[in-house]
Every structure is written in C-alpha cells, then in structure tokens.
Amino acid sequence: MGRFLRWTALGAATALLVAGCGGGSSDGDEDGKGRTADARPSAGSSNTATTAALPASLTGQKLDWGRCKATGDSAAPSSDWQCATMKVPLDWSKPDGETIGLALIRARSRGSGSERIGSLLFNFGGPGGSGVSTLPPYGGTFSQLRERYDLVSWDPRGVGGSEGIRCRSNKDIQAAESVDITPDTPAEEQAYLQDATDFGKGCEKAAGELMAHVSTTDTARDMDLMRQVLGDTRMHYFGISYGTELGGVYAHLFPKNVGRLILDAVVDPSADTAGHAENQTRGFQRALDDYLKSTGQDPERGTAKIADFLDGLDGKPLPAADGRELTQALAVTGIVLPLYSEQSWPTLTSALESAEDGDGSELLALADGYNERDPSGNYGTTTHSQRVISCLDDKQRPTAEETKELLPEFERISPVFGDFLGWDTAGWCHDWPVAGQYDTPEVSAAGAAPILLVGNTGDPATPYEGARKMADELGKGVGVLLTWKGEGHGAYGSGSDCVDSTVNAYLVRGTVPKDGKVCS
C-alpha cells in the first residue's frame, strides 16, 4: 500500500517549481521599506549547548567536493554541480558514536567576497524526497538567489544516497496495488491492515538500527551540523511542503542560529493525524472545485460524476495499456497529480474523458508518475522513506474502528477524496515496529529572526490555513505571512512576480515584508 497523499512537492515535481514568472500584483511595502532580516550574527550570539558539545571530528570535517555521479535513472548533472558526503551521528544522543553519511549537492555562488551571503539549504518536501536529484533540474528557478548564495541540498537520512531505505521489491509493490485501500468488507479490511503490517516489517528488515533515527528532529540536527561544516554562522533555508515542518522544527531547536528562512506551501503544525487528513480532504476538494469551474462545470455535479465513476471502479477496474488495469485507488491518485498545478488541469480533462470512453491508460500514467513507476515496472522509494520518517515522527495510531467514526465527515467534505484520506489514517502507521515521537511538532521559536511564510489560497496538499497557524506557533515577531491568491502546491516560481520579488528581497537584501501582505 502506498500513501495516497502526503505533504509532498516531489510527487508532482513540475507543479511547484515552474521556470519563468508571469504577472502579479500586491499590496504592502513594494518600496522595500520593511524590517530587515540580518544574515550576519548579532553580538554575543551563540550555538546551543547541544551543538557546542559536538566532537571536532564532526564539526571540523572537510567535505571532499567533486563531480556528481548519476543516481538511479537520473543522469549526472552538469559540471556546475558538485557532490560530497558529510558524516553525522547515527544516534544524536551519542555524538561520539557510530556515524552515517549524508549525500550533499551544491552549486557555488556566482558572487564573491562580500557579495556572497553564504549557503542556502533546500528541502523540497516529502518527507522522503531526494534533494540531490531534485535541486539541479530547478537550478534556473533559483538563478537570482545563486548570485548571493551557494545553492545546497541533500538527501536526508534514510533517503536516496543517505542510507536510503527500500521496504519492498518492485514485484511486491505492484502486487500491493490490488489491495483495496477503502475496504468495504471484513475481508478487505483484514487484507488492507495486513499489507500495512507487512510493509512495516519490510522497512524494519531493510533499515535495521537506522529505523529509529530518521525523525524530523534528527534531520534538523543534521542541518545545524551542516551549517557549521559549510562555514555559515546562520542558517539560511528554503523549505517547501514538508520542508516547512522541518524548518519549523529547526527554528525551535536552534532559534539563535536562524538567518533567513523561507517556508513555502506550509504544513499546519497544530494538526494531528486526523487533522492533517481532514485538511487535505478540504484542500483537494477545493482544488477539484476550482478545476471543475474552470471547465464550465458545476462543482457539485462534477464531483458527484467523478465519485460515481470511482465507485464503479471498486468492483470493475478499467482496462489500460500493456494489459494493466486502472483500479479505484490508482484512479484517485491519477486525479490528484494534476491538481498540484493549474498548468496540468488540461491533462486531467483529457484523462477523465479517456476514462469515460473506457480507457484507463491516461489516468494510470498519471498515477504511475505520482508513484514513481517507470515503463519497465521499477518503482522509486520516496514513499518508503516517507513512511519510515513520518511514522517515527507521529505517535498516533488510529484504529480501524476510530477511522470508521471519522469517515462520514470526511465523505461529507469530499465524496471523491474523503474515503481514501480517512482510511489512510488507519493504515499508514498500522502495527508500525517503532513508536512515534509526538502528536504534533513543536515549532515555537522565540528569539529567532523573522521567518517568511508563503501561503497559497489554492494549495491542495498544504491548505492555506496552515500557513497562518504556523506563523502563530512560531511566535509573535517571528512568523511573517505572505499570501498568494493562486492555484497549485506552493507559490515561489509559480507565476507571481509579486511572490518571487518579495521572497528574493527577503533572501538577498534581508527585507522583511509587512505581515499579511497579499499577492493576487
């Protein structure tokens, strides 16, 4: 069973980072006369006790930067990019103990001397996404930032080149696609939960001791070590989707080390497991409504039509290319992917029309894109790492009975997505071998420099309301909210000159916009 949805920008790679910008408008301080986020350390600033206690073998390590190699199906990036491996403790409670290697990538700043601010770290979401493979294709989107920063990303622990975890084989992944993830009978429910148990056992076997050391908190501590090894006094960071939660956790742990942090497509830190599922149910239904309006359809009638189509697939999948079938779960996944980007809406129209004519191939191809399945039947492992990380973070384990009590409300919110996201709360971490760490992440960051949050009113995966809640929880004077009245997952690089110029001014000049600024 693969997770139906998570806070992922990577599952819809082009949905967030679209090269080139269109028009935009704003209210607020276009003259740049806002507060300043100082990129340099203030007098007397210091690292936390945890950081200060690290051995010199970690803080003093010199990275051996060199040409990047091809990874998986991805060709090696151009010579602009360099790769290295950084050592971090396997267990942060034992910094002198066993270490693991994290894969890093960078493009050196075009600026020199006083023009260079430092390193700008990127996390693109997931959790479980590879920064090493994601950053180079979108380097052009961040070209203005490269004038002042080294662009840096990495594969977090348990991901890709950093002890990446594979929980089951390609054959077993494809076999699991036949499992009904919205069970209607006791037999289907048993099969659904058994598949979850089997997946967890596969992860435990593959990860071993690492299974208990891939949390968001672990990765935030890795980031602060990375900051030191890269030679930066302050942390400058661009977090997208799940990367906003990671940024919030970092700011809580190391508030005095915060430099300029951008959090785009913001996760609601106050929501628990059921709360996140409900948020996404509302977000994706909102995006579906907007899509249906754009095609001239009544949202209520259009939703009912799609829901009826999906109900029909529950017992009778559609034939698709290469002898495969479009199941109900794959169809929903295929609908989800183009909702990440307004530019992909025509693709959704074509896929739905083709399905109405009895051919599920286009929706299946979209689902394969989300699930990282190539034409040869090989699957990526983002969802494997995603599950291992999130189930170590989240200690809530809703039962099937508790989930059934939630389903009527989820289905009321969205006849298309409610059932899937509701059942996901029961299956995702069911019978997980390792206990979770918290109900919700702690992100309060009193004393930190201003952190800029970018919320998109049409974001399906991380609904806009979460951005305001993150700003509130970061604390007064810390969280600064920029709103974009747009569509799709994320805002920067998605067509708003207003958003891009405001973010660039913050990162490059340290100009903090007025809290509540709106780009339309």
C-alpha positions in Angstrom: 0.0 0.0 0.0 1.4 3.4 -0.9 0.3 6.5 0.9 -2.5 8.2 -1.0 -1.2 11.7 -0.1 1.5 13.3 1.9 2.9 16.8 2.2 4.9 16.2 -1.0 6.2 18.7 -3.6 8.3 15.9 -5.1 5.3 13.7 -6.2 4.4 16.5 -8.6 7.8 17.8 -9.4 6.8 20.4 -12.0 3.8 21.6 -10.0 5.8 23.7 -7.6 8.9 24.9 -9.4 7.8 26.2 -12.8 10.6 28.1 -14.6 9.6 31.6 -15.6 7.3 34.1 -14.0 4.1 35.8 -15.0 2.4 38.9 -13.8 1.3 39.7 -10.3 0.1 42.4 -8.1 0.3 43.2 -4.4 -0.4 45.4 -1.6 2.1 46.2 1.1 5.6 47.5 1.1 6.7 47.3 -2.5 9.2 50.0 -1.8 11.2 47.5 0.3 10.9 49.6 3.5 10.2 46.6 5.7 12.1 45.2 8.6 15.5 43.7 7.9 16.5 40.0 8.5 20.1 40.2 9.4 22.2 37.5 7.7 25.2 38.2 9.9 25.4 37.1 13.6 24.4 39.6 16.3 26.9 40.4 19.0 27.0 37.6 21.6 25.0 35.1 19.5 26.0 31.5 20.2 25.0 28.0 19.3 23.0 25.8 21.6 24.6 23.5 24.2 23.9 20.5 22.0 25.8 22.0 19.1 28.7 23.2 21.2 29.2 19.7 22.6 29.8 18.1 19.3 33.2 16.5 18.7 35.7 18.2 16.4 35.6 15.0 14.2 32.1 16.2 13.1 32.3 20.0 13.3 35.8 20.1 11.8 35.2 17.7 8.9 36.3 18.9 5.4 34.0 17.9 2.6 35.6 16.4 -0.5 33.5 18.2 -3.2 33.7 16.6 -6.6 31.8 15.9 -9.8 28.4 14.3 -9.2 27.6 10.9 -10.4 24.4 9.6 -12.0 21.9 8.2 -9.4 19.3 5.6 -10.3 17.6 6.8 -13.5 18.9 10.3 -13.2 21.8 11.4 -15.3 24.7 13.2 -13.7 24.1 16.9 -13.5 26.3 19.4 -15.3 29.7 20.5 -14.0 28.1 23.4 -12.3 27.1 21.0 -9.6 29.4 19.4 -7.0 28.7 16.5 -4.6 30.1 15.4 -1.3 29.3 13.2 1.7 29.0 14.6 5.3 29.3 12.4 8.4 26.5 12.7 11.0 25.9 10.7 14.2 23.6 7.7 13.7 22.1 8.5 17.1 22.2 12.1 18.1 22.2 11.2 21.8 25.6 9.6 21.2 27.5 12.1 19.0 30.8 10.3 19.6 29.3 7.0 18.4 28.7 5.4 15.0 28.2 7.8 12.0 26.3 7.6 8.7 27.0 9.5 5.5 24.6 12.2 4.1 24.8 12.9 0.3 25.1 16.7 -0.4 25.0 18.7 -3.6 25.8 22.3 -4.3 26.2 25.0 -7.0 28.7 27.6 -5.9 27.6 31.2 -5.7 28.4 33.4 -8.7 29.1 36.2 -6.2 32.4 36.6 -4.5 33.7 38.3 -1.4 31.2 40.5 0.3 28.6 39.7 -2.4 28.3 36.1 -1.1 26.0 35.7 1.8 26.6 32.0 2.5 24.8 28.7 1.8 21.1 28.4 1.1 19.8 24.9 2.0 16.8 23.5 0.2 14.3 20.8 1.3 11.7 20.1 -1.3 9.2 18.1 0.7 8.0 14.5 1.3 9.2 13.6 3.7 11.5 11.3 1.8 12.4 13.3 -1.3 15.9 13.5 -2.6 17.4 16.9 -2.7 20.4 15.7 -4.6 18.3 14.7 -7.6 15.7 17.5 -7.3 17.8 20.7 -7.0 19.7 20.6 -10.3 16.7 20.5 -12.7 15.3 23.6 -11.0 18.5 25.5 -10.6 17.3 28.0 -13.2 14.3 28.9 -11.0 16.8 30.0 -8.2 19.2 31.7 -10.5 18.8 35.1 -8.8 19.5 33.6 -5.5 22.7 32.0 -6.8 24.1 35.4 -7.3 24.4 35.7 -3.5 24.2 32.1 -2.2 25.7 28.7 -2.7 22.6 26.6 -3.6 22.8 23.4 -1.4 20.6 20.4 -0.9 20.9 16.9 0.5 19.3 13.5 0.8 18.0 13.4 4.4 18.9 10.3 6.4 17.0 7.3 5.2 16.6 8.8 1.7 18.4 8.1 -1.6 22.1 8.4 -1.2 21.9 8.8 2.6 21.3 5.2 3.6 18.1 5.2 1.5 15.5 2.6 2.7 13.7 0.2 0.4 10.9 -1.7 2.1 9.7 -4.0 -0.6 10.6 -5.1 -4.1 9.1 -3.8 -7.4 7.1 -7.1 -7.7 5.6 -6.7 -4.2 4.8 -3.0 -4.8 2.9 -3.9 -7.9 1.1 -6.8 -6.2 0.0 -4.4 -3.4 -1.8 -2.2 -6.0 -4.6 -4.7 -6.0 -5.2 -4.2 -2.2 -8.4 -2.2 -1.7 -7.4 0.8 0.4 -11.0 1.8 1.1 -12.2 -1.6 2.4 -15.9 -2.3 2.4 -15.9 -5.8 3.9 -14.2 -7.5 6.8 -12.0 -9.5 4.4 -10.9 -6.3 2.6 -10.2 -4.6 5.9 -8.1 -7.5 7.0 -6.1 -7.5 3.8 -5.6 -3.8 4.0 -4.2 -3.9 7.5 -2.1 -7.0 6.9 -0.5 -5.2 3.9 0.4 -2.3 6.3 1.9 -4.8 8.8 3.9 -6.5 6.0 5.2 -3.1 4.7 6.4 -2.1 8.2 8.2 -5.4 8.7 9.9 -4.9 5.3 11.1 -1.5 6.4 12.4 -2.8 9.7 14.3 -5.5 7.9 15.8 -3.1 5.4 16.6 -0.2 7.8 17.8 -2.1 10.9 19.0 0.3 13.6 18.5 3.3 11.4 14.7 2.8 11.6 14.7 4.6 15.0 16.9 7.5 13.9 15.3 9.1 10.8 12.9 11.6 12.5 12.4 15.2 11.6 14.2 16.1 14.8 17.2 14.0 13.7 17.3 15.8 10.3 17.0 19.2 11.9 20.1 18.4 14.0 21.8 17.2 10.8 21.0 20.6 9.3 22.7 22.5 12.1 25.9 20.4 11.8 25.7 21.0 8.0 25.6 24.8 8.7 28.8 24.6 10.7 30.6 22.3 8.2 29.6 24.6 5.4 31.1 27.6 7.3 27.9 29.5 7.9 27.2 31.4 11.2 23.5 31.5 10.5 21.1 29.0 8.8 19.6 30.2 5.5 17.0 27.8 4.3 14.2 27.3 1.7 11.7 24.7 2.9 8.8 23.6 0.7 5.8 21.5 1.8 7.0 19.0 4.4 10.2 21.1 4.3 8.3 23.8 6.2 7.7 21.5 9.1 11.4 20.6 9.1 12.2 24.3 9.0 9.9 25.0 11.9 11.4 22.2 14.0 14.9 23.6 13.2 13.9 27.1 14.3 12.6 25.6 17.6 15.8 23.7 18.3 18.2 26.4 17.2 16.4 29.8 17.3 19.6 31.8 17.7 21.0 30.2 14.6 18.1 31.3 12.3 19.2 33.6 9.5 16.8 33.9 6.6 14.2 31.1 6.4 11.5 30.7 3.7 8.7 28.3 4.3 6.5 27.8 1.2 3.4 25.6 1.0 3.2 25.5 4.8 2.2 22.5 6.8 -0.2 23.1 9.7 1.9 22.3 12.8 -1.2 22.2 15.1 -2.9 19.3 13.2 -2.7 15.7 14.4 -3.0 12.7 12.1 -6.8 13.0 11.6 -6.5 16.8 11.4 -3.9 16.6 8.6 -6.1 14.1 6.7 -9.1 16.4 7.1 -7.1 19.4 6.0 -6.0 17.7 2.8 -9.5 16.4 2.1 -10.7 20.0 2.2 -7.7 21.2 0.2 -8.0 18.7 -2.7 -11.8 19.1 -2.9 -11.2 22.9 -3.1 -8.8 22.4 -5.9 -11.1 20.0 -7.7 -14.0 22.5 -7.4 -11.7 25.2 -8.9 -10.8 22.8 -11.7 -14.4 22.0 -12.4 -15.3 25.7 -12.5 -12.5 26.3 -15.0 -14.1 23.7 -17.4 -17.6 25.3 -17.0 -19.0 22.6 -14.8 -21.0 22.9 -11.7 -18.6 21.7 -8.9 -21.2 19.7 -7.0 -22.4 17.9 -10.1 -18.9 17.4 -11.4 -17.8 16.0 -8.1 -20.8 13.6 -8.0 -19.9 12.4 -11.5 -16.3 11.7 -10.6 -17.4 10.0 -7.4 -19.8 7.7 -9.3 -17.0 6.9 -11.7 -14.7 5.9 -8.9 -17.4 3.8 -7.2 -17.8 1.9 -10.4 -14.1 1.0 -10.4 -14.3 -0.5 -6.9 -15.6 -3.8 -8.3 -14.6 -3.4 -12.0 -11.3 -1.7 -12.9 -10.8 -0.2 -16.3 -8.5 -1.8 -18.9 -5.3 0.2 -19.6 -2.2 -0.1 -21.7 0.1 -3.1 -21.5 -2.5 -5.3 -20.0 -2.7 -3.4 -16.8 -5.8 -2.2 -15.0 -6.9 1.1 -13.6 -8.1 0.4 -10.0 -10.1 2.8 -7.9 -7.0 3.7 -5.8 -4.9 4.3 -8.9 -7.6 6.4 -10.5 -7.8 8.7 -7.4 -4.0 9.0 -7.5 -4.2 9.9 -11.2 -6.7 12.7 -10.4 -4.6 14.0 -7.6 -1.4 14.6 -9.5 -2.6 17.3 -11.9 -4.4 19.1 -9.1 -0.9 20.1 -7.8 -0.6 22.6 -10.7 -3.1 24.7 -12.6 -1.0 24.2 -15.7 -1.7 20.5 -15.5 -5.5 20.8 -15.5 -5.9 20.2 -19.2 -4.1 16.9 -18.7 -6.7 15.9 -16.1 -9.5 16.8 -18.6 -8.0 14.5 -21.2 -7.5 11.7 -18.8 -11.1 11.8 -17.5 -12.5 12.0 -21.0 -10.5 9.0 -22.0 -11.6 7.1 -18.9 -15.3 7.9 -19.7 -14.6 6.2 -23.1 -13.4 3.1 -21.3 -9.7 3.6 -21.5 -7.9 4.0 -18.2 -4.4 4.4 -19.7 -4.0 8.2 -19.2 -5.1 8.2 -15.5 -2.9 5.2 -14.9 0.1 7.0 -16.5 -0.6 10.0 -14.1 -0.8 7.6 -11.1 2.5 6.0 -12.2 4.1 9.4 -12.3 3.0 10.1 -8.7 4.1 6.6 -7.6 7.5 6.9 -9.4 6.9 3.9 -11.6 8.8 3.8 -14.9 7.7 1.9 -18.0 9.8 -1.1 -17.1 7.9 -1.5 -13.8 10.6 -0.2 -11.5 9.4 2.0 -8.6 11.1 4.7 -6.7 11.4 4.6 -3.0 10.2 8.1 -1.9 7.1 6.7 -0.3 9.2 4.1 1.6 11.4 6.8 3.2 8.3 9.0 3.6 6.5 6.4 5.7 9.5 5.5 7.8 10.1 9.1 8.7 6.5 10.1 9.3 5.7 7.1 11.4 8.7 7.8 13.6 7.6 11.4 14.0 3.9 10.7 14.6 3.0 8.6 17.7 -0.7 8.5 16.9 -2.0 5.2 15.6 -5.8 5.5 14.8 -7.5 2.1 14.8 -9.9 0.9 12.1 -12.8 1.5 14.4 -11.7 5.0 15.2 -11.3 5.7 11.4 -14.8 4.4 10.7 -16.2 7.0 13.0 -14.4 9.7 11.0 -15.5 8.5 7.6 -19.0 10.2 7.4 -17.5 13.6 8.0 -14.6 13.0 5.5 -17.1 11.8 2.9 -19.2 14.9 3.5 -16.3 17.2 2.9 -15.3 15.3 -0.3 -17.2 12.4 -1.9 -14.1 11.9 -4.1 -11.2 12.1 -1.6 -12.7 11.6 1.8 -12.9 7.9 1.9 -9.3 7.5 0.8 -7.8 10.0 3.2 -10.0 8.8 6.0 -8.8 5.2 5.7 -5.3 6.3 5.3 -5.2 7.4 8.9 -5.7 3.8 9.9 -3.4 2.1 7.5 -0.3 4.3 7.2 1.4 3.5 10.5 -0.7 0.5 11.5 1.3 -2.0 13.6 4.5 0.0 13.0 7.6 -1.6 14.5 8.9 1.7 16.1 7.0 4.1 18.4 6.4 7.6 17.2 7.7 10.7 19.0 5.0 13.4 19.2 1.3 14.2 18.5 2.3 17.5 16.8 5.7 19.0 16.1 7.0 21.8 18.4 7.9 24.9 16.3 7.8 27.8 18.7 11.0 29.8 18.1 11.1 32.8 20.5 14.1 34.9 19.8 14.6 33.8 16.2 14.9 36.3 13.3 11.8 36.9 11.2 10.8 33.8 9.2 8.9 34.4 5.9 6.0 32.0 5.3 4.3 31.8 1.9 0.7 30.6 1.8 -1.2 29.8 -1.4 -5.0 30.1 -1.1 -5.5 27.4 -3.7 -2.9 24.9 -2.4 -4.5 21.4 -2.3 -1.8 19.5 -0.3 -1.0 22.0 2.3 -4.1 24.2 2.6 -3.6 27.9 3.1 -5.0 27.9 6.7 -1.9 26.0 7.8 0.4 29.0 7.0 -1.4 31.3 9.5 -1.2 28.6 12.1 2.5 28.1 11.5 3.1 31.8 11.8 1.2 31.9 15.1 3.0 28.9 16.6 6.5 30.3 15.6 5.7 33.2 17.8 5.0 36.9 17.7 7.5 38.8 15.6 8.9 35.6 14.2 6.4 34.2 11.7 5.6 36.7 8.8 2.9 35.6 6.4 2.8 36.4 2.7 -0.4 35.3 0.9 -0.7 34.4 -2.8 -4.2 34.1 -4.3 -3.2 31.4 -6.7 -3.6 27.7 -7.5 -1.4 24.7 -7.1 1.0 23.4 -4.5 3.4 26.2 -3.5 3.9 29.7 -4.7 7.5 30.7 -5.5 8.3 30.2 -9.2 4.7 29.5 -10.0 3.9 32.7 -12.0 3.7 35.6 -9.5 6.2 38.3 -9.9 4.9 39.7 -6.6 5.7 36.5 -4.7 9.1 36.0 -6.4 10.3 39.5 -5.9 9.2 39.6 -2.2 11.0 36.3 -1.5 14.1 37.4 -3.4 14.2 40.7 -1.5 14.0 38.9 1.8 16.7 36.4 1.0 19.0 38.7 -0.9 18.6 42.0 0.9 17.0 40.9 4.2 13.9 42.9 3.6 11.0 41.6 5.7 7.6 42.4 4.2 4.7 43.5 6.2 2.9 40.6 7.9 -0.2 39.9 6.0 1.0 41.2 2.6 -1.1 39.8 -0.3 -0.1 38.9 -3.8 -3.0 38.5 -6.2 
